Amino acid sequence: MKKGIKKIVLAYSGGLDTSAIIPWLKENYDDCEVVAFVADVGQDREDLVGVEQKALQSGASECHVVDLREEFVKEYIYPVLKTGALYEGTYLLGTSMARPIIAKAQVELALKVGA
């Protein structure tokens, strides 16, 4: 990374909000480089089709699609199911189960790329 250049690793979904924030970040933070981070935690394959191209077309300098499926199942889903953890005693934790592994992998990428 060049001296003075800020690098941001953005959790990127490919949706309108994360696609729009890339050019906004670049316009509002001088010398800002945006690296898109996409976590594959087992969502529909359709959600990942073209996501890298879309991130780059939105202005990201790079896009990393990280396959977290195996670790997610072994280290997150299985332990939660094993303990019977439910939200308000009724609902499986669902999407919230993925947030810690996504954050962990995003930070790991940020350190790797020098953000």
PyRosetta script that sets phi, psi and omega in degrees:
from pyrosetta import init, pose_from_sequence

init()
pose = pose_from_sequence("MKKGIKKIVLAYSGGLDTSAIIPWLKENYDDCEVVAFVADVGQDREDLVGVEQKALQSGASECHVVDLREEFVKEYIYPVLKTGALYEGTYLLGTSMARPIIAKAQVELALKVGA")
pose.set_psi(1, 132.0)
pose.set_omega(1, 179.2)
pose.set_phi(2, -69.2)
pose.set_psi(2, 145.8)
pose.set_omega(2, 178.8)
pose.set_phi(3, -58.8)
pose.set_psi(3, 133.7)
pose.set_omega(3, 177.8)
pose.set_phi(4, 91.3)
pose.set_psi(4, -16.0)
pose.set_omega(4, 180.0)
pose.set_phi(5, -85.2)
pose.set_psi(5, 126.3)
pose.set_omega(5, 175.5)
pose.set_phi(6, -87.3)
pose.set_psi(6, 140.5)
pose.set_omega(6, 178.0)
pose.set_phi(7, -123.1)
pose.set_psi(7, 128.7)
pose.set_omega(7, -179.6)
pose.set_phi(8, -118.1)
pose.set_psi(8, 132.4)
pose.set_omega(8, 172.5)
pose.set_phi(9, -101.8)
pose.set_psi(9, 113.8)
pose.set_omega(9, -175.4)
pose.set_phi(10, -101.0)
pose.set_psi(10, 126.9)
pose.set_omega(10, 171.3)
pose.set_phi(11, -67.8)
pose.set_psi(11, 112.9)
pose.set_omega(11, -169.6)
pose.set_phi(12, -115.0)
pose.set_psi(12, 131.4)
pose.set_omega(12, 180.0)
pose.set_phi(13, -105.7)
pose.set_psi(13, -19.4)
pose.set_omega(13, -174.3)
pose.set_phi(14, 92.4)
pose.set_psi(14, -4.1)
pose.set_omega(14, 178.9)
pose.set_phi(15, -80.1)
pose.set_psi(15, 179.2)
pose.set_omega(15, -177.0)
pose.set_phi(16, -59.4)
pose.set_psi(16, -46.9)
pose.set_omega(16, -175.6)
pose.set_phi(17, -62.1)
pose.set_psi(17, -49.9)
pose.set_omega(17, -177.0)
pose.set_phi(18, -73.2)
pose.set_psi(18, -26.4)
pose.set_omega(18, 176.4)
pose.set_phi(19, -72.4)
pose.set_psi(19, -37.5)
pose.set_omega(19, -179.9)
pose.set_phi(20, -74.0)
pose.set_psi(20, -29.2)
pose.set_omega(20, -176.4)
pose.set_phi(21, -73.6)
pose.set_psi(21, -23.0)
pose.set_omega(21, -179.7)
pose.set_phi(22, -61.4)
pose.set_psi(22, -56.3)
pose.set_omega(22, 178.4)
pose.set_phi(23, -64.7)
pose.set_psi(23, -31.9)
pose.set_omega(23, 177.5)
pose.set_phi(24, -61.7)
pose.set_psi(24, -46.1)
pose.set_omega(24, 178.4)
pose.set_phi(25, -59.6)
pose.set_psi(25, -44.0)
pose.set_omega(25, -178.6)
pose.set_phi(26, -66.1)
pose.set_psi(26, -34.8)
pose.set_omega(26, 179.9)
pose.set_phi(27, -75.5)
pose.set_psi(27, -31.3)
pose.set_omega(27, -173.0)
pose.set_phi(28, -100.2)
pose.set_psi(28, -9.2)
pose.set_omega(28, 176.6)
pose.set_phi(29, -125.2)
pose.set_psi(29, 109.3)
pose.set_omega(29, -178.1)
pose.set_phi(30, -56.9)
pose.set_psi(30, 140.2)
pose.set_omega(30, 178.1)
pose.set_phi(31, 53.4)
pose.set_psi(31, 40.9)
pose.set_omega(31, -177.8)
pose.set_phi(32, -98.1)
pose.set_psi(32, 132.4)
pose.set_omega(32, 174.5)
pose.set_phi(33, -111.4)
pose.set_psi(33, 131.0)
pose.set_omega(33, -178.9)
pose.set_phi(34, -110.0)
pose.set_psi(34, 124.0)
pose.set_omega(34, 175.7)
pose.set_phi(35, -106.9)
pose.set_psi(35, 122.7)
pose.set_omega(35, 179.9)
pose.set_phi(36, -84.6)
pose.set_psi(36, 137.7)
pose.set_omega(36, 178.6)
pose.set_phi(37, -123.1)
pose.set_psi(37, 121.7)
pose.set_omega(37, 179.7)
pose.set_phi(38, -117.9)
pose.set_psi(38, 124.2)
pose.set_omega(38, 179.1)
pose.set_phi(39, -96.6)
pose.set_psi(39, 122.7)
pose.set_omega(39, 173.7)
pose.set_phi(40, -94.7)
pose.set_psi(40, 102.2)
pose.set_omega(40, 179.5)
pose.set_phi(41, -111.5)
pose.set_psi(41, 18.1)
pose.set_omega(41, 176.7)
pose.set_phi(42, 102.8)
pose.set_psi(42, 13.0)
pose.set_omega(42, 177.5)
pose.set_phi(43, -66.0)
pose.set_psi(43, 173.3)
pose.set_omega(43, 178.9)
pose.set_phi(44, -53.5)
pose.set_psi(44, 136.7)
pose.set_omega(44, 178.9)
pose.set_phi(45, -57.3)
pose.set_psi(45, -32.0)
pose.set_omega(45, 179.3)
pose.set_phi(46, -58.4)
pose.set_psi(46, -31.6)
pose.set_omega(46, -179.8)
pose.set_phi(47, -67.0)
pose.set_psi(47, -21.1)
pose.set_omega(47, -176.7)
pose.set_phi(48, -100.9)
pose.set_psi(48, -13.9)
pose.set_omega(48, -179.8)
pose.set_phi(49, -65.4)
pose.set_psi(49, 120.6)
pose.set_omega(49, 177.7)
pose.set_phi(50, 77.0)
pose.set_psi(50, 3.5)
pose.set_omega(50, -175.9)
pose.set_phi(51, -65.4)
pose.set_psi(51, -37.6)
pose.set_omega(51, 179.8)
pose.set_phi(52, -65.4)
pose.set_psi(52, -46.2)
pose.set_omega(52, 179.3)
pose.set_phi(53, -61.3)
pose.set_psi(53, -41.6)
pose.set_omega(53, -179.8)
pose.set_phi(54, -63.9)
pose.set_psi(54, -40.8)
pose.set_omega(54, 178.6)
pose.set_phi(55, -62.6)
pose.set_psi(55, -44.9)
pose.set_omega(55, -179.3)
pose.set_phi(56, -66.0)
pose.set_psi(56, -41.0)
pose.set_omega(56, 178.2)
pose.set_phi(57, -66.8)
pose.set_psi(57, -25.8)
pose.set_omega(57, 177.8)
pose.set_phi(58, -79.6)
pose.set_psi(58, -10.0)
pose.set_omega(58, 176.6)
pose.set_phi(59, 116.7)
pose.set_psi(59, 1.3)
pose.set_omega(59, 176.8)
pose.set_phi(60, -66.8)
pose.set_psi(60, 144.1)
pose.set_omega(60, 178.6)
pose.set_phi(61, -77.9)
pose.set_psi(61, -27.4)
pose.set_omega(61, 177.2)
pose.set_phi(62, -154.8)
pose.set_psi(62, 162.9)
pose.set_omega(62, 176.4)
pose.set_phi(63, -138.8)
pose.set_psi(63, 126.9)
pose.set_omega(63, 179.1)
pose.set_phi(64, -113.2)
pose.set_psi(64, 117.3)
pose.set_omega(64, 173.8)
pose.set_phi(65, -99.9)
pose.set_psi(65, 112.8)
pose.set_omega(65, -173.0)
pose.set_phi(66, -106.5)
pose.set_psi(66, 123.4)
pose.set_omega(66, -179.5)
pose.set_phi(67, -81.6)
pose.set_psi(67, 105.9)
pose.set_omega(67, -178.2)
pose.set_phi(68, -108.1)
pose.set_psi(68, 7.6)
pose.set_omega(68, -170.9)
pose.set_phi(69, -57.9)
pose.set_psi(69, -50.9)
pose.set_omega(69, -176.1)
pose.set_phi(70, -64.0)
pose.set_psi(70, -48.1)
pose.set_omega(70, 178.6)
pose.set_phi(71, -62.6)
pose.set_psi(71, -38.5)
pose.set_omega(71, 179.8)
pose.set_phi(72, -60.3)
pose.set_psi(72, -46.0)
pose.set_omega(72, -179.7)
pose.set_phi(73, -66.8)
pose.set_psi(73, -50.7)
pose.set_omega(73, -175.0)
pose.set_phi(74, -68.1)
pose.set_psi(74, -43.5)
pose.set_omega(74, -170.5)
pose.set_phi(75, -99.3)
pose.set_psi(75, -12.9)
pose.set_omega(75, -175.9)
pose.set_phi(76, -125.1)
pose.set_psi(76, -59.5)
pose.set_omega(76, -175.9)
pose.set_phi(77, -64.9)
pose.set_psi(77, -52.3)
pose.set_omega(77, -176.9)
pose.set_phi(78, -57.3)
pose.set_psi(78, -49.8)
pose.set_omega(78, 178.5)
pose.set_phi(79, -59.0)
pose.set_psi(79, -38.0)
pose.set_omega(79, 179.4)
pose.set_phi(80, -65.8)
pose.set_psi(80, -45.5)
pose.set_omega(80, 179.0)
pose.set_phi(81, -64.5)
pose.set_psi(81, -39.2)
pose.set_omega(81, -179.3)
pose.set_phi(82, -61.3)
pose.set_psi(82, -37.0)
pose.set_omega(82, -179.2)
pose.set_phi(83, -84.1)
pose.set_psi(83, -13.0)
pose.set_omega(83, -179.1)
pose.set_phi(84, 74.1)
pose.set_psi(84, 23.9)
pose.set_omega(84, -177.8)
pose.set_phi(85, -65.1)
pose.set_psi(85, 127.3)
pose.set_omega(85, 178.3)
pose.set_phi(86, -131.5)
pose.set_psi(86, 146.7)
pose.set_omega(86, 175.2)
pose.set_phi(87, -81.0)
pose.set_psi(87, 127.2)
pose.set_omega(87, -177.1)
pose.set_phi(88, 52.4)
pose.set_psi(88, 29.0)
pose.set_omega(88, 176.8)
pose.set_phi(89, 68.6)
pose.set_psi(89, 8.0)
pose.set_omega(89, -173.6)
pose.set_phi(90, -127.0)
pose.set_psi(90, -45.3)
pose.set_omega(90, -169.6)
pose.set_phi(91, -104.9)
pose.set_psi(91, 140.8)
pose.set_omega(91, 169.7)
pose.set_phi(92, -64.3)
pose.set_psi(92, 152.0)
pose.set_omega(92, -174.6)
pose.set_phi(93, -68.9)
pose.set_psi(93, -22.0)
pose.set_omega(93, 173.2)
pose.set_phi(94, 51.7)
pose.set_psi(94, -123.3)
pose.set_omega(94, -174.3)
pose.set_phi(95, -58.3)
pose.set_psi(95, -36.4)
pose.set_omega(95, -178.0)
pose.set_phi(96, -62.8)
pose.set_psi(96, -24.1)
pose.set_omega(96, 177.4)
pose.set_phi(97, -63.6)
pose.set_psi(97, -30.4)
pose.set_omega(97, -176.2)
pose.set_phi(98, -80.7)
pose.set_psi(98, -20.9)
pose.set_omega(98, -173.4)
pose.set_phi(99, -59.7)
pose.set_psi(99, -44.2)
pose.set_omega(99, -179.9)
pose.set_phi(100, -62.4)
pose.set_psi(100, -41.7)
pose.set_omega(100, -179.4)
pose.set_phi(101, -70.0)
pose.set_psi(101, -34.9)
pose.set_omega(101, 177.3)
pose.set_phi(102, -64.1)
pose.set_psi(102, -46.9)
pose.set_omega(102, 179.5)
pose.set_phi(103, -61.7)
pose.set_psi(103, -42.6)
pose.set_omega(103, 179.7)
pose.set_phi(104, -60.6)
pose.set_psi(104, -48.3)
pose.set_omega(104, -178.5)
pose.set_phi(105, -68.0)
pose.set_psi(105, -34.1)
pose.set_omega(105, 178.3)
pose.set_phi(106, -65.3)
pose.set_psi(106, -43.5)
pose.set_omega(106, 178.5)
pose.set_phi(107, -65.0)
pose.set_psi(107, -41.4)
pose.set_omega(107, 177.5)
pose.set_phi(108, -58.9)
pose.set_psi(108, -43.1)
pose.set_omega(108, 177.9)
pose.set_phi(109, -66.1)
pose.set_psi(109, -42.1)
pose.set_omega(109, 179.3)
pose.set_phi(110, -57.8)
pose.set_psi(110, -43.8)
pose.set_omega(110, 178.0)
pose.set_phi(111, -64.7)
pose.set_psi(111, -40.8)
pose.set_omega(111, -178.1)
pose.set_phi(112, -63.6)
pose.set_psi(112, -41.2)
pose.set_omega(112, -177.0)
pose.set_phi(113, -92.2)
pose.set_psi(113, -0.8)
pose.set_omega(113, 177.4)
pose.set_phi(114, 78.4)
pose.set_psi(114, 33.1)
pose.set_omega(114, 178.4)
pose.set_phi(115, -80.2)
pose.dump_pdb("model.pdb")
